[in-house]
Amino acid sequence: MSSADERAAILAQAPAVLGDLLVDLKYEITEKGASLDYKSDLKSPEEVRSWRNVLLSSYEKEMKKGKAAVFK
């Protein structure tokens, strides 16, 4: 498969994968509620790492259940 074909395949699957991640992110933001401080969280490497781990964990669980879109 050529590089252009691989890129096209990834781009075709990206909306579904990103959609699943956005659902999880929205849930996490709702859970955090008023205590969420976007500005400081996005500047903090530790907070960004924490958000990444939470979202990745949630996505992997849904993927194993067959409910999340995956890159093929």
Jmol script that loads the backbone (N, CA, C; Angstrom):
load data "model"
ATOM      1  N   MET A   1       0.850  -1.172   0.000  1.00  0.00           N
ATOM      2  CA  MET A   1       0.000   0.000   0.000  1.00  0.00           C
ATOM      3  C   MET A   1       0.898   1.238   0.000  1.00  0.00           C
ATOM      4  N   SER A   2       0.536   2.193  -0.784  1.00  0.00           N
ATOM      5  CA  SER A   2       1.373   3.392  -0.870  1.00  0.00           C
ATOM      6  C   SER A   2       1.136   4.300   0.322  1.00  0.00           C
ATOM      7  N   SER A   3       2.047   5.202   0.514  1.00  0.00           N
ATOM      8  CA  SER A   3       1.958   6.153   1.610  1.00  0.00           C
ATOM      9  C   SER A   3       0.695   7.014   1.506  1.00  0.00           C
ATOM     10  N   ALA A   4       0.348   7.424   0.304  1.00  0.00           N
ATOM     11  CA  ALA A   4      -0.855   8.234   0.095  1.00  0.00           C
ATOM     12  C   ALA A   4      -2.111   7.426   0.424  1.00  0.00           C
ATOM     13  N   ASP A   5      -2.113   6.143   0.062  1.00  0.00           N
ATOM     14  CA  ASP A   5      -3.257   5.285   0.374  1.00  0.00           C
ATOM     15  C   ASP A   5      -3.399   5.077   1.878  1.00  0.00           C
ATOM     16  N   GLU A   6      -2.268   4.896   2.558  1.00  0.00           N
ATOM     17  CA  GLU A   6      -2.293   4.719   4.013  1.00  0.00           C
ATOM     18  C   GLU A   6      -2.826   5.972   4.696  1.00  0.00           C
ATOM     19  N   ARG A   7      -2.365   7.130   4.238  1.00  0.00           N
ATOM     20  CA  ARG A   7      -2.844   8.400   4.788  1.00  0.00           C
ATOM     21  C   ARG A   7      -4.343   8.557   4.587  1.00  0.00           C
ATOM     22  N   ALA A   8      -4.804   8.223   3.407  1.00  0.00           N
ATOM     23  CA  ALA A   8      -6.231   8.328   3.093  1.00  0.00           C
ATOM     24  C   ALA A   8      -7.055   7.395   3.978  1.00  0.00           C
ATOM     25  N   ALA A   9      -6.542   6.189   4.213  1.00  0.00           N
ATOM     26  CA  ALA A   9      -7.251   5.232   5.068  1.00  0.00           C
ATOM     27  C   ALA A   9      -7.342   5.743   6.503  1.00  0.00           C
ATOM     28  N   ILE A  10      -6.262   6.310   6.999  1.00  0.00           N
ATOM     29  CA  ILE A  10      -6.253   6.857   8.361  1.00  0.00           C
ATOM     30  C   ILE A  10      -7.203   8.039   8.461  1.00  0.00           C
ATOM     31  N   LEU A  11      -7.152   8.925   7.475  1.00  0.00           N
ATOM     32  CA  LEU A  11      -8.032  10.100   7.489  1.00  0.00           C
ATOM     33  C   LEU A  11      -9.500   9.708   7.405  1.00  0.00           C
ATOM     34  N   ALA A  12      -9.804   8.629   6.717  1.00  0.00           N
ATOM     35  CA  ALA A  12     -11.188   8.169   6.607  1.00  0.00           C
ATOM     36  C   ALA A  12     -11.714   7.645   7.944  1.00  0.00           C
ATOM     37  N   GLN A  13     -10.828   7.075   8.760  1.00  0.00           N
ATOM     38  CA  GLN A  13     -11.239   6.508  10.040  1.00  0.00           C
ATOM     39  C   GLN A  13     -11.162   7.504  11.189  1.00  0.00           C
ATOM     40  N   ALA A  14     -10.426   8.590  10.998  1.00  0.00           N
ATOM     41  CA  ALA A  14     -10.204   9.560  12.076  1.00  0.00           C
ATOM     42  C   ALA A  14     -11.486  10.148  12.659  1.00  0.00           C
ATOM     43  N   PRO A  15     -12.489  10.537  11.862  1.00  0.00           N
ATOM     44  CA  PRO A  15     -13.688  11.132  12.465  1.00  0.00           C
ATOM     45  C   PRO A  15     -14.386  10.222  13.483  1.00  0.00           C
ATOM     46  N   ALA A  16     -14.471   8.947  13.195  1.00  0.00           N
ATOM     47  CA  ALA A  16     -15.125   8.021  14.123  1.00  0.00           C
ATOM     48  C   ALA A  16     -14.324   7.878  15.422  1.00  0.00           C
ATOM     49  N   VAL A  17     -13.018   7.747  15.305  1.00  0.00           N
ATOM     50  CA  VAL A  17     -12.168   7.600  16.485  1.00  0.00           C
ATOM     51  C   VAL A  17     -12.203   8.876  17.321  1.00  0.00           C
ATOM     52  N   LEU A  18     -12.069  10.020  16.658  1.00  0.00           N
ATOM     53  CA  LEU A  18     -12.105  11.296  17.382  1.00  0.00           C
ATOM     54  C   LEU A  18     -13.469  11.536  18.007  1.00  0.00           C
ATOM     55  N   GLY A  19     -14.524  11.113  17.339  1.00  0.00           N
ATOM     56  CA  GLY A  19     -15.867  11.245  17.895  1.00  0.00           C
ATOM     57  C   GLY A  19     -16.000  10.477  19.203  1.00  0.00           C
ATOM     58  N   ASP A  20     -15.472   9.257  19.238  1.00  0.00           N
ATOM     59  CA  ASP A  20     -15.505   8.462  20.469  1.00  0.00           C
ATOM     60  C   ASP A  20     -14.723   9.149  21.584  1.00  0.00           C
ATOM     61  N   LEU A  21     -13.556   9.685  21.249  1.00  0.00           N
ATOM     62  CA  LEU A  21     -12.739  10.371  22.254  1.00  0.00           C
ATOM     63  C   LEU A  21     -13.425  11.637  22.767  1.00  0.00           C
ATOM     64  N   LEU A  22     -14.100  12.344  21.887  1.00  0.00           N
ATOM     65  CA  LEU A  22     -14.806  13.562  22.305  1.00  0.00           C
ATOM     66  C   LEU A  22     -15.966  13.256  23.247  1.00  0.00           C
ATOM     67  N   VAL A  23     -16.636  12.141  23.030  1.00  0.00           N
ATOM     68  CA  VAL A  23     -17.707  11.736  23.947  1.00  0.00           C
ATOM     69  C   VAL A  23     -17.117  11.522  25.341  1.00  0.00           C
ATOM     70  N   ASP A  24     -15.984  10.834  25.419  1.00  0.00           N
ATOM     71  CA  ASP A  24     -15.329  10.593  26.709  1.00  0.00           C
ATOM     72  C   ASP A  24     -14.847  11.894  27.339  1.00  0.00           C
ATOM     73  N   LEU A  25     -14.291  12.781  26.538  1.00  0.00           N
ATOM     74  CA  LEU A  25     -13.812  14.063  27.051  1.00  0.00           C
ATOM     75  C   LEU A  25     -14.970  14.888  27.614  1.00  0.00           C
ATOM     76  N   LYS A  26     -16.070  14.915  26.895  1.00  0.00           N
ATOM     77  CA  LYS A  26     -17.243  15.665  27.370  1.00  0.00           C
ATOM     78  C   LYS A  26     -17.712  15.105  28.718  1.00  0.00           C
ATOM     79  N   TYR A  27     -17.727  13.786  28.844  1.00  0.00           N
ATOM     80  CA  TYR A  27     -18.124  13.160  30.109  1.00  0.00           C
ATOM     81  C   TYR A  27     -17.179  13.572  31.236  1.00  0.00           C
ATOM     82  N   GLU A  28     -15.887  13.511  30.979  1.00  0.00           N
ATOM     83  CA  GLU A  28     -14.903  13.863  32.004  1.00  0.00           C
ATOM     84  C   GLU A  28     -15.021  15.334  32.408  1.00  0.00           C
ATOM     85  N   ILE A  29     -15.269  16.214  31.453  1.00  0.00           N
ATOM     86  CA  ILE A  29     -15.442  17.637  31.753  1.00  0.00           C
ATOM     87  C   ILE A  29     -16.673  17.840  32.624  1.00  0.00           C
ATOM     88  N   THR A  30     -17.755  17.151  32.295  1.00  0.00           N
ATOM     89  CA  THR A  30     -18.985  17.245  33.083  1.00  0.00           C
ATOM     90  C   THR A  30     -18.746  16.742  34.508  1.00  0.00           C
ATOM     91  N   GLU A  31     -18.007  15.657  34.640  1.00  0.00           N
ATOM     92  CA  GLU A  31     -17.707  15.101  35.966  1.00  0.00           C
ATOM     93  C   GLU A  31     -16.892  16.067  36.816  1.00  0.00           C
ATOM     94  N   LYS A  32     -15.950  16.747  36.193  1.00  0.00           N
ATOM     95  CA  LYS A  32     -15.087  17.672  36.924  1.00  0.00           C
ATOM     96  C   LYS A  32     -15.852  18.927  37.345  1.00  0.00           C
ATOM     97  N   GLY A  33     -16.842  19.310  36.563  1.00  0.00           N
ATOM     98  CA  GLY A  33     -17.724  20.422  36.897  1.00  0.00           C
ATOM     99  C   GLY A  33     -17.007  21.739  37.097  1.00  0.00           C
ATOM    100  N   ALA A  34     -17.425  22.456  38.123  1.00  0.00           N
ATOM    101  CA  ALA A  34     -16.908  23.801  38.385  1.00  0.00           C
ATOM    102  C   ALA A  34     -15.432  23.797  38.794  1.00  0.00           C
ATOM    103  N   SER A  35     -14.928  22.665  39.225  1.00  0.00           N
ATOM    104  CA  SER A  35     -13.524  22.612  39.649  1.00  0.00           C
ATOM    105  C   SER A  35     -12.555  22.590  38.460  1.00  0.00           C
ATOM    106  N   LEU A  36     -13.088  22.469  37.252  1.00  0.00           N
ATOM    107  CA  LEU A  36     -12.242  22.426  36.066  1.00  0.00           C
ATOM    108  C   LEU A  36     -11.703  23.818  35.743  1.00  0.00           C
ATOM    109  N   ASP A  37     -10.393  23.905  35.594  1.00  0.00           N
ATOM    110  CA  ASP A  37      -9.742  25.152  35.211  1.00  0.00           C
ATOM    111  C   ASP A  37      -8.963  24.879  33.926  1.00  0.00           C
ATOM    112  N   TYR A  38      -9.622  25.102  32.781  1.00  0.00           N
ATOM    113  CA  TYR A  38      -9.017  24.798  31.485  1.00  0.00           C
ATOM    114  C   TYR A  38      -7.639  25.420  31.332  1.00  0.00           C
ATOM    115  N   LYS A  39      -7.546  26.705  31.667  1.00  0.00           N
ATOM    116  CA  LYS A  39      -6.310  27.444  31.421  1.00  0.00           C
ATOM    117  C   LYS A  39      -5.114  26.816  32.143  1.00  0.00           C
ATOM    118  N   SER A  40      -5.267  26.565  33.424  1.00  0.00           N
ATOM    119  CA  SER A  40      -4.133  25.991  34.165  1.00  0.00           C
ATOM    120  C   SER A  40      -3.938  24.513  33.831  1.00  0.00           C
ATOM    121  N   ASP A  41      -5.044  23.778  33.598  1.00  0.00           N
ATOM    122  CA  ASP A  41      -4.909  22.354  33.260  1.00  0.00           C
ATOM    123  C   ASP A  41      -4.124  22.161  31.972  1.00  0.00           C
ATOM    124  N   LEU A  42      -4.398  22.971  30.964  1.00  0.00           N
ATOM    125  CA  LEU A  42      -3.729  22.797  29.680  1.00  0.00           C
ATOM    126  C   LEU A  42      -2.291  23.294  29.688  1.00  0.00           C
ATOM    127  N   LYS A  43      -1.930  24.076  30.695  1.00  0.00           N
ATOM    128  CA  LYS A  43      -0.540  24.531  30.825  1.00  0.00           C
ATOM    129  C   LYS A  43       0.299  23.574  31.672  1.00  0.00           C
ATOM    130  N   SER A  44      -0.357  22.719  32.405  1.00  0.00           N
ATOM    131  CA  SER A  44       0.335  21.814  33.320  1.00  0.00           C
ATOM    132  C   SER A  44       0.619  20.464  32.654  1.00  0.00           C
ATOM    133  N   PRO A  45       1.886  20.103  32.509  1.00  0.00           N
ATOM    134  CA  PRO A  45       2.217  18.794  31.919  1.00  0.00           C
ATOM    135  C   PRO A  45       1.611  17.627  32.705  1.00  0.00           C
ATOM    136  N   GLU A  46       1.543  17.767  34.016  1.00  0.00           N
ATOM    137  CA  GLU A  46       0.976  16.695  34.842  1.00  0.00           C
ATOM    138  C   GLU A  46      -0.514  16.533  34.582  1.00  0.00           C
ATOM    139  N   GLU A  47      -1.232  17.648  34.482  1.00  0.00           N
ATOM    140  CA  GLU A  47      -2.668  17.591  34.217  1.00  0.00           C
ATOM    141  C   GLU A  47      -2.954  17.064  32.812  1.00  0.00           C
ATOM    142  N   VAL A  48      -2.156  17.490  31.843  1.00  0.00           N
ATOM    143  CA  VAL A  48      -2.333  16.996  30.480  1.00  0.00           C
ATOM    144  C   VAL A  48      -2.093  15.489  30.448  1.00  0.00           C
ATOM    145  N   ARG A  49      -1.075  15.030  31.145  1.00  0.00           N
ATOM    146  CA  ARG A  49      -0.775  13.591  31.237  1.00  0.00           C
ATOM    147  C   ARG A  49      -1.934  12.857  31.897  1.00  0.00           C
ATOM    148  N   SER A  50      -2.497  13.435  32.942  1.00  0.00           N
ATOM    149  CA  SER A  50      -3.621  12.825  33.646  1.00  0.00           C
ATOM    150  C   SER A  50      -4.845  12.715  32.733  1.00  0.00           C
ATOM    151  N   TRP A  51      -5.170  13.815  32.029  1.00  0.00           N
ATOM    152  CA  TRP A  51      -6.292  13.788  31.082  1.00  0.00           C
ATOM    153  C   TRP A  51      -6.065  12.727  30.008  1.00  0.00           C
ATOM    154  N   ARG A  52      -4.842  12.684  29.480  1.00  0.00           N
ATOM    155  CA  ARG A  52      -4.514  11.705  28.442  1.00  0.00           C
ATOM    156  C   ARG A  52      -4.733  10.287  28.946  1.00  0.00           C
ATOM    157  N   ASN A  53      -4.260  10.004  30.151  1.00  0.00           N
ATOM    158  CA  ASN A  53      -4.389   8.659  30.703  1.00  0.00           C
ATOM    159  C   ASN A  53      -5.839   8.265  30.933  1.00  0.00           C
ATOM    160  N   VAL A  54      -6.636   9.199  31.421  1.00  0.00           N
ATOM    161  CA  VAL A  54      -8.058   8.922  31.658  1.00  0.00           C
ATOM    162  C   VAL A  54      -8.763   8.625  30.336  1.00  0.00           C
ATOM    163  N   LEU A  55      -8.518   9.467  29.333  1.00  0.00           N
ATOM    164  CA  LEU A  55      -9.172   9.284  28.033  1.00  0.00           C
ATOM    165  C   LEU A  55      -8.701   8.010  27.344  1.00  0.00           C
ATOM    166  N   LEU A  56      -7.418   7.735  27.406  1.00  0.00           N
ATOM    167  CA  LEU A  56      -6.876   6.534  26.786  1.00  0.00           C
ATOM    168  C   LEU A  56      -7.429   5.274  27.446  1.00  0.00           C
ATOM    169  N   SER A  57      -7.497   5.282  28.755  1.00  0.00           N
ATOM    170  CA  SER A  57      -8.038   4.144  29.487  1.00  0.00           C
ATOM    171  C   SER A  57      -9.496   3.888  29.110  1.00  0.00           C
ATOM    172  N   SER A  58     -10.275   4.933  29.072  1.00  0.00           N
ATOM    173  CA  SER A  58     -11.687   4.813  28.712  1.00  0.00           C
ATOM    174  C   SER A  58     -11.847   4.310  27.281  1.00  0.00           C
ATOM    175  N   TYR A  59     -11.061   4.862  26.375  1.00  0.00           N
ATOM    176  CA  TYR A  59     -11.120   4.462  24.969  1.00  0.00           C
ATOM    177  C   TYR A  59     -10.731   2.990  24.809  1.00  0.00           C
ATOM    178  N   GLU A  60      -9.682   2.570  25.492  1.00  0.00           N
ATOM    179  CA  GLU A  60      -9.239   1.180  25.374  1.00  0.00           C
ATOM    180  C   GLU A  60     -10.292   0.216  25.908  1.00  0.00           C
ATOM    181  N   LYS A  61     -10.977   0.585  26.990  1.00  0.00           N
ATOM    182  CA  LYS A  61     -12.050  -0.266  27.524  1.00  0.00           C
ATOM    183  C   LYS A  61     -13.171  -0.416  26.503  1.00  0.00           C
ATOM    184  N   GLU A  62     -13.577   0.703  25.900  1.00  0.00           N
ATOM    185  CA  GLU A  62     -14.648   0.668  24.909  1.00  0.00           C
ATOM    186  C   GLU A  62     -14.215  -0.104  23.661  1.00  0.00           C
ATOM    187  N   MET A  63     -12.953   0.022  23.294  1.00  0.00           N
ATOM    188  CA  MET A  63     -12.425  -0.683  22.136  1.00  0.00           C
ATOM    189  C   MET A  63     -12.466  -2.195  22.374  1.00  0.00           C
ATOM    190  N   LYS A  64     -12.090  -2.626  23.573  1.00  0.00           N
ATOM    191  CA  LYS A  64     -12.097  -4.058  23.887  1.00  0.00           C
ATOM    192  C   LYS A  64     -13.506  -4.628  23.904  1.00  0.00           C
ATOM    193  N   LYS A  65     -14.482  -3.787  24.242  1.00  0.00           N
ATOM    194  CA  LYS A  65     -15.885  -4.217  24.235  1.00  0.00           C
ATOM    195  C   LYS A  65     -16.456  -4.206  22.821  1.00  0.00           C
ATOM    196  N   GLY A  66     -15.700  -3.651  21.879  1.00  0.00           N
ATOM    197  CA  GLY A  66     -16.167  -3.556  20.507  1.00  0.00           C
ATOM    198  C   GLY A  66     -17.090  -2.376  20.261  1.00  0.00           C
ATOM    199  N   LYS A  67     -17.114  -1.426  21.198  1.00  0.00           N
ATOM    200  CA  LYS A  67     -18.006  -0.278  21.086  1.00  0.00           C
ATOM    201  C   LYS A  67     -17.332   0.957  20.489  1.00  0.00           C
ATOM    202  N   ALA A  68     -16.016   1.010  20.503  1.00  0.00           N
ATOM    203  CA  ALA A  68     -15.284   2.185  19.999  1.00  0.00           C
ATOM    204  C   ALA A  68     -14.721   1.883  18.619  1.00  0.00           C
ATOM    205  N   ALA A  69     -14.642   2.934  17.819  1.00  0.00           N
ATOM    206  CA  ALA A  69     -14.033   2.802  16.497  1.00  0.00           C
ATOM    207  C   ALA A  69     -12.522   2.608  16.670  1.00  0.00           C
ATOM    208  N   VAL A  70     -11.933   1.835  15.773  1.00  0.00           N
ATOM    209  CA  VAL A  70     -10.491   1.583  15.838  1.00  0.00           C
ATOM    210  C   VAL A  70      -9.860   1.834  14.480  1.00  0.00           C
ATOM    211  N   PHE A  71      -8.579   2.200  14.509  1.00  0.00           N
ATOM    212  CA  PHE A  71      -7.824   2.320  13.265  1.00  0.00           C
ATOM    213  C   PHE A  71      -7.468   0.903  12.806  1.00  0.00           C
ATOM    214  N   LYS A  72      -7.670   0.640  11.546  1.00  0.00           N
ATOM    215  CA  LYS A  72      -7.367  -0.700  11.011  1.00  0.00           C
ATOM    216  C   LYS A  72      -6.089  -0.671  10.222  1.00  0.00           C
TER     217      LYS A  72
END
end "model"
wireframe off; spacefill off
backbone 0.3
color backbone group
